């Protein structure tokens, strides 16, 4: 073969290689994925009478946008992991916060329509969730200011019925109550309205003298392996709540990606008492699954209901 023929052959091989590379589709990247389960809170699952037991959690399961509580995927980097997590760094009403007292305001206690029933215990790799099979709801009402010509304040529905989707815990607590001794843990009852809006009821966990029998089914499931679903348990939901319902109220966010805002937070003043052994079980399951405190800012208010009514 002469030099001219060799050159033409080499050029032909090169042309084929270039055309082949141009026609090969690029590999998909995590930020291009539209099916990540980690974005579940921005696309809420159906809740209400037609809901299924597989209600999704705002503590989303690991997916294309994996996140954690430390290192390169920890809280300070959440917004870098996905455009869906932009609010984690640039939101203006983020949670958790330091609760510093708040302006006293008369509030009607939330109405919990909770019932005993079966639950699924799920370890999503970041917390242990109890997901109810039955319907448990919360109504939140606000009382208007007193008017001279009315003996009682006007009752105003601030938000309609929301449905309990899960219970989860954080060790150490995510919120901090100014002036109070540090608590051992924080539990969060997550509710969601059919339109996607969240109402979260939080409470501190402190050490008590003996085991709390009502909490035993949840605490005893702390050893559930990651990714296991359908572990059966029965929880008497009304008995999980404190006896008094005085609370703080503020507008915040989910404390996990995508850090969705416009979340109504109700934080109970009375803590929940668990034994040292029960608290140790929670800590053994997860220790350090708490988002750092977020600035309170100037775009919201914190109110305190000091009357149990």
Order of alpha helices (4+ residues) and beta strands (2+ residues): alpha-alpha-alpha-beta-beta-beta-beta-beta-beta-beta-beta-beta-beta-alpha-beta-beta-beta-beta-alpha-beta
